[in-house]
Amino acid sequence: MAMALKFDIEAIALAKEQLDIRRPVKILTARHISRGVVGNHQYKDGKHIINLLDPQVTPNYTLWHELAHCAQSEQYDSFDETYQSVARLALGGLVTRHTGYILNPFELDANKIAQENSPTKILVTRY
């Protein structure tokens, strides 16, 4: 059976408050995002948009990770540009799609936030 993600709206509101996310967050699910991607974050038209792959193995961790990107992005006028610049600096200008992601300080920070907070359930997996 395919999984279906159910969101705990109150828990997500508390997570937003904990991470100091002030702008609206819209969470969508998709059967496919792109190869190897289980979640992503965009900021568009004044709101954060999180896409979560459904089904996936670690949806709660992934949602915390993407919420961390929401919080990070609110600290910069152009988060996408800053994200790419930081990746280049961290890698001495040698950025590939893979290394630019796994070694990017924003990703490392989002992973840390997700690791620390993922025991707090903000969604449930239904079967």
Stockholm file with secondary structure:
# STOCKHOLM 1.0

chainA/1-127         MAMALKFDIEAIALAKEQLDIRRPVKILTARHISRGVVGNHQYKDGKHIINLLDPQVTPNYTLWHELAHCAQSEQYDSFDETYQSVARLALGGLVTRHTGYILNPFELDANKIAQENSPTKILVTRY
#=GR chainA/1-127 SS CCCEEEECHHHHHHHHHHTTCCSCEEEEEESCSSTTCSEEEEEETTEEEEEEESSCSCHHHHHHHHHHHHHHHTTCSSHHHHHHHHHHHHTTTCCCHHHHHHTCHHHHHHHHHHHHHTTSCSEEEEC
#=GC SS_cons         CCCEEEECHHHHHHHHHHTTCCSCEEEEEESCSSTTCSEEEEEETTEEEEEEESSCSCHHHHHHHHHHHHHHHTTCSSHHHHHHHHHHHHTTTCCCHHHHHHTCHHHHHHHHHHHHHTTSCSEEEEC
//
